[in-house]
Amino acid sequence: MKSSIPALLKQHAFIVFVALAVLISWLPWYTTGTGFLVWGASIAGVITIALTSGKDGLRDLVQRALRWRVGLGWWLIALFFTGLLVLPAILLNMALGGGRPSFAFFRQEWPMIPVYFLITLLGGPLGEEFGWRGFALPNLQRKWGPVVASIIIGIVWGLWHLPLFFQPESFHAQMGLQFLPLYVVAEIVLATFITWVYNKTGGSLLVGGIILHNADNFWGVTLFTNATYTTAFQGGANPQLDMQLYIISTVVSGLAALILAWVTKWRLGLPEDKAKNTGI
């Protein structure tokens, strides 16, 4: 019986990970009605790796998290790629009668950008990426390939945020529960971009996961809202989300993700020898 437990865990490792991520992250929500532990995904990822791969798996996780020598170009892509994709969405939004972003953060408190980036890094992607890209991506794309893996992660990732749609101060609540399906689509798109950069950087959890994820959060706040450092962290007025721009940006980014998948022959940067092993 004891020998069958590790085999069962390995066979259903992703289900175990998702269950742990939800149980840990949603704990405040289903016990008090509010709250969300963003670190639940990373904690779940580390636990699942420890249970299924032991010390070797944890050692590999740390190595991927510290892999920073990937070339300046990939650092720039991780930092600016999703922000640049918003530019055509802004032009299209204005053409359809919408306003341009306020760029309030850049105009009013640009010296605080590095501080903001660091704070959101500690409170966001570090709490998630040891799960989504640390555990889930390498395991899922080994079995299903990078495109299907990105879709699966994007769906789970989006639905994992569900409690935030019931927190009045969150952007998710501004969006409204009726837009949860659109939000899930946006997470699938982002997961696709992350998979590409992760694979092209040799599995760098740092650049392909943590930095790109945090950069996308940064561009979302600074381009889709009128937020500044003060309003984000010091109790100012709740930043307002430009929902029309968000919708248009999701469509534009979705088209870019489809083109990227097609151009890379649906491998999203996964080396061809590994792609063949997944049946692609």
C-alpha positions, 0 to 999 in steps of 0.5 A, spaced: 500 500 500 505 504 501 509 503 495 502 505 491 501 512 494 507 515 491 505 512 484 498 514 485 501 521 487 505 522 480 500 519 476 495 525 478 500 530 480 497 536 477 490 534 480 493 534 487 497 541 485 490 544 483 487 541 489 492 544 494 492 551 490 485 552 491 485 549 498 490 554 500 489 560 496 481 560 498 482 558 505 480 566 507 474 566 502 471 560 505 472 561 512 471 568 513 468 570 506 473 575 504 481 574 503 485 570 498 492 567 499 496 569 493 502 564 495 497 558 495 499 556 488 507 557 489 506 553 496 502 547 492 507 547 487 513 546 492 509 541 496 507 537 489 514 537 487 517 535 493 512 529 494 513 527 487 520 528 485 523 529 492 530 533 493 532 532 485 525 536 483 526 541 488 533 542 486 531 543 479 526 548 481 531 552 485 536 552 479 530 554 474 528 560 479 535 562 479 537 562 471 538 569 469 543 568 464 538 568 458 541 573 454 539 581 454 533 580 448 529 575 452 530 580 458 527 585 454 521 581 451 519 579 458 519 586 461 516 589 455 512 584 450 505 584 453 506 592 454 507 593 447 501 589 445 497 594 448 499 599 443 495 597 437 489 596 442 490 603 445 489 606 437 483 601 436 480 603 442 481 610 440 478 609 433 472 606 436 470 612 441 474 610 447 479 614 451 487 614 451 490 611 457 491 617 463 498 614 463 498 617 470 503 613 474 508 615 468 506 622 469 506 623 476 510 618 480 515 615 475 521 615 480 516 610 484 516 605 478 522 600 480 519 600 488 512 598 485 515 593 481 519 590 486 513 590 491 508 587 486 513 582 485 514 580 492 506 580 493 504 577 486 508 572 481 513 569 487 507 567 490 504 564 484 510 562 479 513 556 483 506 553 481 504 555 474 511 554 471 515 551 476 511 545 477 505 545 472 508 547 465 514 542 465 509 537 467 503 538 462 507 540 456 511 533 457 505 530 456 500 534 452 505 539 448 506 546 450 499 549 446 495 544 450 499 545 457 498 553 456 490 552 455 490 548 461 494 552 465 490 558 463 483 555 465 485 553 472 489 560 473 483 564 471 478 560 475 483 560 481 482 568 481 475 567 483 475 569 490 477 576 487 471 577 483 468 578 490 472 583 493 470 590 492 477 593 492 479 589 486 480 590 479 476 583 478 470 586 482 470 592 477 470 587 471 464 583 474 463 576 475 460 576 468 467 577 465 470 571 468 470 567 461 473 573 458 478 573 464 480 566 463 481 567 456 486 573 457 490 568 462 490 563 457 493 568 452 498 570 457 500 563 459 501 562 452 506 568 451 509 565 458 510 558 455 514 561 449 519 565 453 520 560 458 521 555 453 526 559 449 530 561 455 531 554 457 526 553 462 528 560 466 522 560 471 525 567 473 525 570 466 520 566 463 515 566 469 516 571 474 519 577 471 514 576 465 508 575 469 510 581 473 511 585 467 504 584 465 501 586 471 505 592 471 502 594 464 495 592 466 495 597 472 499 603 468 495 602 462 488 599 463 487 604 469 489 611 472 493 608 478 499 611 481 503 608 486 499 612 491 493 610 489 495 603 489 499 602 496 497 608 500 489 608 500 488 613 495 482 613 491 480 606 488 483 606 480 478 605 475 479 600 470 478 601 462 474 595 461 473 597 453 480 597 453 481 591 456 476 587 452 480 590 446 487 588 448 485 581 450 482 580 443 489 583 440 493 579 444 489 573 443 490 574 435 498 575 437 498 568 441 495 565 435 500 567 430 505 566 435 503 559 436 502 558 428 509 561 427 513 556 432 509 550 429 505 550 435 511 548 439 512 555 443 519 554 443 520 547 445 526 544 442 523 539 437 526 533 440 522 534 446 516 536 442 516 529 438 516 526 445 510 529 446 506 527 440 506 534 436 
